[in-house]
């Protein structure tokens, strides 16, 4: 599907703003619920957030590098004004998003598995929540800064293998869809707890 690059980025921004608003709303719920695990193998809400922080950090470093390099080298301006997602990146973005299917069988990369092994204090929970909100704001800033960056030509490494490169546009989709997937999961967890 061919989209105007600015429309594509505006859609990603709108989706991520939605994720942020939903997360802020659910994180205001009584803190003890955020650590509830429905089973030994399932993640709690706070573990989902920790997972997103770790996964997003992997991509953010590369996104920042690509966006800043383009801006510092003065390569902004006339770019391909249309964006068509690449096959592999599009598949991965959809697979990691699985909108509406927060229970599909995906295994987290070992670098992004939450390492929380104890009950956290309220201050620690607040810190994780604030870090995630700041990270979402930073991703939003990068999306807005990418308006004059070629989303197809600039590529980043995929977390499962550095030999796999995905387009910057698909990377934004993957990050946004992944956050949406886990916010759906968090809301489902809190609904179960009621």
Beta strands, then each sheet from edge to edge (+ up, - down):
strand 1: 2-4
strand 2: 82-84
strand 3: 155-158
strand 4: 161-167
sheet 1: 1+ 2-
sheet 2: 3+ 4-
end
